[in-house]
Amino acid sequence: MAEPATSAPPSLSEARDWIGHQIDDADGIGTGQVQGLFVDTGSGEPTWLIVKQGGRFGGSLVSIPLRDCAAAAGRVWVAHGRETIRSSPVVDPTRPLLREHELTISAHYGISERVGRAAEVAGRAEGSITSKPA
């Protein structure tokens, strides 16, 4: 059986255009706003969206796997529920992500070390910087 066709992840330019867009979860419920993104330290390709959740004057910053997102008409849809996004590990958008942090975030979203971003960073050296703020 052939594998289903998948769309290519957005380019860095496309992902940057998402900054400021509303994030909607898998049920179409607003859950935050895109504040920035992380890119792979080797390739420079976008890896994670940085999302602010909560009110205008508070809230936390979390990351969402870019490969699980699609955008149109000023909104970004995510293939995860609101509670999964809300309980995601907090990130600092001014600091790079280490291999271990990315593996923790990937595991939170159910991404095993055999696929996707987790597979890309699992083979890198412990303690290495794998993504940086764009």
mmCIF file of the C-alpha atoms, coordinates in Angstrom:
data_MODEL
# 
_entry.id   MODEL 
# 
loop_
_atom_site.group_PDB 
_atom_site.id 
_atom_site.type_symbol 
_atom_site.label_atom_id 
_atom_site.label_alt_id 
_atom_site.label_comp_id 
_atom_site.label_asym_id 
_atom_site.label_entity_id 
_atom_site.label_seq_id 
_atom_site.pdbx_PDB_ins_code 
_atom_site.Cartn_x 
_atom_site.Cartn_y 
_atom_site.Cartn_z 
_atom_site.occupancy 
_atom_site.B_iso_or_equiv 
_atom_site.pdbx_formal_charge 
_atom_site.auth_seq_id 
_atom_site.auth_comp_id 
_atom_site.auth_asym_id 
_atom_site.auth_atom_id 
_atom_site.pdbx_PDB_model_num 
ATOM 1   C CA . MET A 1 1   ? 0.000   0.000  0.000  1.00 0.00 ? 1   MET A CA 1 
ATOM 2   C CA . ALA A 1 2   ? 1.333   3.454  -0.898 1.00 0.00 ? 2   ALA A CA 1 
ATOM 3   C CA . GLU A 1 3   ? 1.917   5.967  1.852  1.00 0.00 ? 3   GLU A CA 1 
ATOM 4   C CA . PRO A 1 4   ? -0.486  8.922  1.924  1.00 0.00 ? 4   PRO A CA 1 
ATOM 5   C CA . ALA A 1 5   ? 0.740   12.094 0.299  1.00 0.00 ? 5   ALA A CA 1 
ATOM 6   C CA . THR A 1 6   ? 1.861   14.772 2.733  1.00 0.00 ? 6   THR A CA 1 
ATOM 7   C CA . SER A 1 7   ? 2.505   18.406 2.111  1.00 0.00 ? 7   SER A CA 1 
ATOM 8   C CA . ALA A 1 8   ? 5.976   19.804 2.559  1.00 0.00 ? 8   ALA A CA 1 
ATOM 9   C CA . PRO A 1 9   ? 6.616   21.794 5.715  1.00 0.00 ? 9   PRO A CA 1 
ATOM 10  C CA . PRO A 1 10  ? 6.578   25.555 5.219  1.00 0.00 ? 10  PRO A CA 1 
ATOM 11  C CA . SER A 1 11  ? 9.749   27.380 4.263  1.00 0.00 ? 11  SER A CA 1 
ATOM 12  C CA . LEU A 1 12  ? 11.412  29.765 6.688  1.00 0.00 ? 12  LEU A CA 1 
ATOM 13  C CA . SER A 1 13  ? 9.880   32.703 4.828  1.00 0.00 ? 13  SER A CA 1 
ATOM 14  C CA . GLU A 1 14  ? 6.386   31.179 4.980  1.00 0.00 ? 14  GLU A CA 1 
ATOM 15  C CA . ALA A 1 15  ? 6.736   30.303 8.670  1.00 0.00 ? 15  ALA A CA 1 
ATOM 16  C CA . ARG A 1 16  ? 7.901   33.842 9.485  1.00 0.00 ? 16  ARG A CA 1 
ATOM 17  C CA . ASP A 1 17  ? 4.745   35.147 7.805  1.00 0.00 ? 17  ASP A CA 1 
ATOM 18  C CA . TRP A 1 18  ? 2.734   33.216 10.417 1.00 0.00 ? 18  TRP A CA 1 
ATOM 19  C CA . ILE A 1 19  ? 4.055   35.380 13.273 1.00 0.00 ? 19  ILE A CA 1 
ATOM 20  C CA . GLY A 1 20  ? 1.103   37.212 14.794 1.00 0.00 ? 20  GLY A CA 1 
ATOM 21  C CA . HIS A 1 21  ? -1.448  34.676 13.525 1.00 0.00 ? 21  HIS A CA 1 
ATOM 22  C CA . GLN A 1 22  ? -4.051  33.136 15.824 1.00 0.00 ? 22  GLN A CA 1 
ATOM 23  C CA . ILE A 1 23  ? -3.503  29.430 16.648 1.00 0.00 ? 23  ILE A CA 1 
ATOM 24  C CA . ASP A 1 24  ? -6.529  27.128 16.516 1.00 0.00 ? 24  ASP A CA 1 
ATOM 25  C CA . ASP A 1 25  ? -6.414  23.605 17.923 1.00 0.00 ? 25  ASP A CA 1 
ATOM 26  C CA . ALA A 1 26  ? -7.652  20.421 16.250 1.00 0.00 ? 26  ALA A CA 1 
ATOM 27  C CA . ASP A 1 27  ? -11.238 21.359 17.213 1.00 0.00 ? 27  ASP A CA 1 
ATOM 28  C CA . GLY A 1 28  ? -10.981 24.882 15.809 1.00 0.00 ? 28  GLY A CA 1 
ATOM 29  C CA . ILE A 1 29  ? -10.752 26.513 19.240 1.00 0.00 ? 29  ILE A CA 1 
ATOM 30  C CA . GLY A 1 30  ? -8.403  29.479 19.594 1.00 0.00 ? 30  GLY A CA 1 
ATOM 31  C CA . THR A 1 31  ? -5.499  28.593 21.854 1.00 0.00 ? 31  THR A CA 1 
ATOM 32  C CA . GLY A 1 32  ? -2.825  31.238 21.365 1.00 0.00 ? 32  GLY A CA 1 
ATOM 33  C CA . GLN A 1 33  ? -0.841  33.381 18.985 1.00 0.00 ? 33  GLN A CA 1 
ATOM 34  C CA . VAL A 1 34  ? 2.346   32.701 17.031 1.00 0.00 ? 34  VAL A CA 1 
ATOM 35  C CA . GLN A 1 35  ? 5.172   34.729 18.578 1.00 0.00 ? 35  GLN A CA 1 
ATOM 36  C CA . GLY A 1 36  ? 8.167   33.312 16.725 1.00 0.00 ? 36  GLY A CA 1 
ATOM 37  C CA . LEU A 1 37  ? 9.892   30.141 15.668 1.00 0.00 ? 37  LEU A CA 1 
ATOM 38  C CA . PHE A 1 38  ? 12.916  27.954 16.154 1.00 0.00 ? 38  PHE A CA 1 
ATOM 39  C CA . VAL A 1 39  ? 15.095  26.754 13.282 1.00 0.00 ? 39  VAL A CA 1 
ATOM 40  C CA . ASP A 1 40  ? 17.446  23.804 13.009 1.00 0.00 ? 40  ASP A CA 1 
ATOM 41  C CA . THR A 1 41  ? 21.023  24.815 13.851 1.00 0.00 ? 41  THR A CA 1 
ATOM 42  C CA . GLY A 1 42  ? 22.426  22.844 10.917 1.00 0.00 ? 42  GLY A CA 1 
ATOM 43  C CA . SER A 1 43  ? 19.987  23.355 8.072  1.00 0.00 ? 43  SER A CA 1 
ATOM 44  C CA . GLY A 1 44  ? 18.306  26.600 9.124  1.00 0.00 ? 44  GLY A CA 1 
ATOM 45  C CA . GLU A 1 45  ? 14.929  25.009 8.350  1.00 0.00 ? 45  GLU A CA 1 
ATOM 46  C CA . PRO A 1 46  ? 12.030  25.954 10.673 1.00 0.00 ? 46  PRO A CA 1 
ATOM 47  C CA . THR A 1 47  ? 11.290  23.302 13.303 1.00 0.00 ? 47  THR A CA 1 
ATOM 48  C CA . TRP A 1 48  ? 8.950   24.690 15.998 1.00 0.00 ? 48  TRP A CA 1 
ATOM 49  C CA . LEU A 1 49  ? 6.436   27.504 16.297 1.00 0.00 ? 49  LEU A CA 1 
ATOM 50  C CA . ILE A 1 50  ? 6.675   29.555 19.477 1.00 0.00 ? 50  ILE A CA 1 
ATOM 51  C CA . VAL A 1 51  ? 3.158   30.203 20.737 1.00 0.00 ? 51  VAL A CA 1 
ATOM 52  C CA . LYS A 1 52  ? 1.974   32.558 23.451 1.00 0.00 ? 52  LYS A CA 1 
ATOM 53  C CA . GLN A 1 53  ? -1.035  31.294 25.341 1.00 0.00 ? 53  GLN A CA 1 
ATOM 54  C CA . GLY A 1 54  ? -3.056  33.159 27.900 1.00 0.00 ? 54  GLY A CA 1 
ATOM 55  C CA . GLY A 1 55  ? -4.026  36.795 28.202 1.00 0.00 ? 55  GLY A CA 1 
ATOM 56  C CA . ARG A 1 56  ? -2.363  39.842 26.725 1.00 0.00 ? 56  ARG A CA 1 
ATOM 57  C CA . PHE A 1 57  ? -0.497  40.597 29.939 1.00 0.00 ? 57  PHE A CA 1 
ATOM 58  C CA . GLY A 1 58  ? 0.483   37.095 30.969 1.00 0.00 ? 58  GLY A CA 1 
ATOM 59  C CA . GLY A 1 59  ? 0.597   33.596 29.714 1.00 0.00 ? 59  GLY A CA 1 
ATOM 60  C CA . SER A 1 60  ? 3.296   31.155 28.829 1.00 0.00 ? 60  SER A CA 1 
ATOM 61  C CA . LEU A 1 61  ? 5.326   30.456 25.731 1.00 0.00 ? 61  LEU A CA 1 
ATOM 62  C CA . VAL A 1 62  ? 5.335   26.914 24.370 1.00 0.00 ? 62  VAL A CA 1 
ATOM 63  C CA . SER A 1 63  ? 6.456   25.322 21.144 1.00 0.00 ? 63  SER A CA 1 
ATOM 64  C CA . ILE A 1 64  ? 4.385   23.366 18.646 1.00 0.00 ? 64  ILE A CA 1 
ATOM 65  C CA . PRO A 1 65  ? 5.840   21.041 15.988 1.00 0.00 ? 65  PRO A CA 1 
ATOM 66  C CA . LEU A 1 66  ? 5.804   23.002 12.752 1.00 0.00 ? 66  LEU A CA 1 
ATOM 67  C CA . ARG A 1 67  ? 5.085   19.832 10.771 1.00 0.00 ? 67  ARG A CA 1 
ATOM 68  C CA . ASP A 1 68  ? 1.745   19.553 12.589 1.00 0.00 ? 68  ASP A CA 1 
ATOM 69  C CA . CYS A 1 69  ? 0.542   22.984 11.431 1.00 0.00 ? 69  CYS A CA 1 
ATOM 70  C CA . ALA A 1 70  ? -1.179  24.490 8.411  1.00 0.00 ? 70  ALA A CA 1 
ATOM 71  C CA . ALA A 1 71  ? -2.014  28.133 7.759  1.00 0.00 ? 71  ALA A CA 1 
ATOM 72  C CA . ALA A 1 72  ? -4.446  30.165 5.699  1.00 0.00 ? 72  ALA A CA 1 
ATOM 73  C CA . ALA A 1 73  ? -6.402  33.393 6.006  1.00 0.00 ? 73  ALA A CA 1 
ATOM 74  C CA . GLY A 1 74  ? -4.395  34.729 8.942  1.00 0.00 ? 74  GLY A CA 1 
ATOM 75  C CA . ARG A 1 75  ? -4.817  31.635 11.116 1.00 0.00 ? 75  ARG A CA 1 
ATOM 76  C CA . VAL A 1 76  ? -2.720  28.570 11.918 1.00 0.00 ? 76  VAL A CA 1 
ATOM 77  C CA . TRP A 1 77  ? -4.376  25.226 12.603 1.00 0.00 ? 77  TRP A CA 1 
ATOM 78  C CA . VAL A 1 78  ? -2.631  22.651 14.769 1.00 0.00 ? 78  VAL A CA 1 
ATOM 79  C CA . ALA A 1 79  ? -3.262  18.893 14.762 1.00 0.00 ? 79  ALA A CA 1 
ATOM 80  C CA . HIS A 1 80  ? -3.353  18.775 18.577 1.00 0.00 ? 80  HIS A CA 1 
ATOM 81  C CA . GLY A 1 81  ? -5.975  19.519 21.199 1.00 0.00 ? 81  GLY A CA 1 
ATOM 82  C CA . ARG A 1 82  ? -5.993  22.610 23.376 1.00 0.00 ? 82  ARG A CA 1 
ATOM 83  C CA . GLU A 1 83  ? -5.012  20.755 26.549 1.00 0.00 ? 83  GLU A CA 1 
ATOM 84  C CA . THR A 1 84  ? -2.020  19.143 24.850 1.00 0.00 ? 84  THR A CA 1 
ATOM 85  C CA . ILE A 1 85  ? -0.832  22.551 23.694 1.00 0.00 ? 85  ILE A CA 1 
ATOM 86  C CA . ARG A 1 86  ? -1.481  24.167 27.080 1.00 0.00 ? 86  ARG A CA 1 
ATOM 87  C CA . SER A 1 87  ? 0.461   21.487 28.941 1.00 0.00 ? 87  SER A CA 1 
ATOM 88  C CA . SER A 1 88  ? 3.444   21.588 26.573 1.00 0.00 ? 88  SER A CA 1 
ATOM 89  C CA . PRO A 1 89  ? 6.841   22.337 28.157 1.00 0.00 ? 89  PRO A CA 1 
ATOM 90  C CA . VAL A 1 90  ? 7.528   26.058 28.420 1.00 0.00 ? 90  VAL A CA 1 
ATOM 91  C CA . VAL A 1 91  ? 10.257  27.527 26.198 1.00 0.00 ? 91  VAL A CA 1 
ATOM 92  C CA . ASP A 1 92  ? 12.335  30.700 26.289 1.00 0.00 ? 92  ASP A CA 1 
ATOM 93  C CA . PRO A 1 93  ? 12.192  32.285 22.814 1.00 0.00 ? 93  PRO A CA 1 
ATOM 94  C CA . THR A 1 94  ? 15.555  33.983 23.355 1.00 0.00 ? 94  THR A CA 1 
ATOM 95  C CA . ARG A 1 95  ? 17.508  30.790 24.085 1.00 0.00 ? 95  ARG A CA 1 
ATOM 96  C CA . PRO A 1 96  ? 18.347  27.813 21.863 1.00 0.00 ? 96  PRO A CA 1 
ATOM 97  C CA . LEU A 1 97  ? 16.877  24.360 22.425 1.00 0.00 ? 97  LEU A CA 1 
ATOM 98  C CA . LEU A 1 98  ? 19.112  21.499 23.465 1.00 0.00 ? 98  LEU A CA 1 
ATOM 99  C CA . ARG A 1 99  ? 18.733  17.995 22.070 1.00 0.00 ? 99  ARG A CA 1 
ATOM 100 C CA . GLU A 1 100 ? 17.163  16.803 25.344 1.00 0.00 ? 100 GLU A CA 1 
ATOM 101 C CA . HIS A 1 101 ? 14.635  19.640 25.406 1.00 0.00 ? 101 HIS A CA 1 
ATOM 102 C CA . GLU A 1 102 ? 13.529  18.874 21.859 1.00 0.00 ? 102 GLU A CA 1 
ATOM 103 C CA . LEU A 1 103 ? 13.153  15.181 22.684 1.00 0.00 ? 103 LEU A CA 1 
ATOM 104 C CA . THR A 1 104 ? 11.025  16.096 25.727 1.00 0.00 ? 104 THR A CA 1 
ATOM 105 C CA . ILE A 1 105 ? 8.795   18.387 23.659 1.00 0.00 ? 105 ILE A CA 1 
ATOM 106 C CA . SER A 1 106 ? 8.530   15.764 20.912 1.00 0.00 ? 106 SER A CA 1 
ATOM 107 C CA . ALA A 1 107 ? 7.529   13.083 23.433 1.00 0.00 ? 107 ALA A CA 1 
ATOM 108 C CA . HIS A 1 108 ? 4.873   15.443 24.835 1.00 0.00 ? 108 HIS A CA 1 
ATOM 109 C CA . TYR A 1 109 ? 3.295   15.583 21.370 1.00 0.00 ? 109 TYR A CA 1 
ATOM 110 C CA . GLY A 1 110 ? 3.569   11.807 20.928 1.00 0.00 ? 110 GLY A CA 1 
ATOM 111 C CA . ILE A 1 111 ? 6.469   11.946 18.469 1.00 0.00 ? 111 ILE A CA 1 
ATOM 112 C CA . SER A 1 112 ? 8.738   8.949  19.044 1.00 0.00 ? 112 SER A CA 1 
ATOM 113 C CA . GLU A 1 113 ? 12.493  9.055  18.464 1.00 0.00 ? 113 GLU A CA 1 
ATOM 114 C CA . ARG A 1 114 ? 11.965  7.013  15.286 1.00 0.00 ? 114 ARG A CA 1 
ATOM 115 C CA . VAL A 1 115 ? 10.048  9.686  13.341 1.00 0.00 ? 115 VAL A CA 1 
ATOM 116 C CA . GLY A 1 116 ? 9.926   13.367 12.554 1.00 0.00 ? 116 GLY A CA 1 
ATOM 117 C CA . ARG A 1 117 ? 11.908  15.954 14.422 1.00 0.00 ? 117 ARG A CA 1 
ATOM 118 C CA . ALA A 1 118 ? 12.715  13.565 17.270 1.00 0.00 ? 118 ALA A CA 1 
ATOM 119 C CA . ALA A 1 119 ? 14.451  11.203 14.847 1.00 0.00 ? 119 ALA A CA 1 
ATOM 120 C CA . GLU A 1 120 ? 16.407  14.121 13.399 1.00 0.00 ? 120 GLU A CA 1 
ATOM 121 C CA . VAL A 1 121 ? 17.848  15.141 16.779 1.00 0.00 ? 121 VAL A CA 1 
ATOM 122 C CA . ALA A 1 122 ? 18.062  11.770 18.576 1.00 0.00 ? 122 ALA A CA 1 
ATOM 123 C CA . GLY A 1 123 ? 21.368  10.914 16.908 1.00 0.00 ? 123 GLY A CA 1 
ATOM 124 C CA . ARG A 1 124 ? 23.022  14.194 17.812 1.00 0.00 ? 124 ARG A CA 1 
ATOM 125 C CA . ALA A 1 125 ? 25.383  14.503 20.771 1.00 0.00 ? 125 ALA A CA 1 
ATOM 126 C CA . GLU A 1 126 ? 23.911  14.865 24.250 1.00 0.00 ? 126 GLU A CA 1 
ATOM 127 C CA . GLY A 1 127 ? 23.760  18.487 25.349 1.00 0.00 ? 127 GLY A CA 1 
ATOM 128 C CA . SER A 1 128 ? 24.089  19.781 21.788 1.00 0.00 ? 128 SER A CA 1 
ATOM 129 C CA . ILE A 1 129 ? 22.118  22.787 20.604 1.00 0.00 ? 129 ILE A CA 1 
ATOM 130 C CA . THR A 1 130 ? 19.696  21.540 17.969 1.00 0.00 ? 130 THR A CA 1 
ATOM 131 C CA . SER A 1 131 ? 17.402  24.523 17.338 1.00 0.00 ? 131 SER A CA 1 
ATOM 132 C CA . LYS A 1 132 ? 17.803  28.258 17.783 1.00 0.00 ? 132 LYS A CA 1 
ATOM 133 C CA . PRO A 1 133 ? 15.434  31.231 17.707 1.00 0.00 ? 133 PRO A CA 1 
ATOM 134 C CA . ALA A 1 134 ? 14.914  32.572 14.191 1.00 0.00 ? 134 ALA A CA 1 
# 
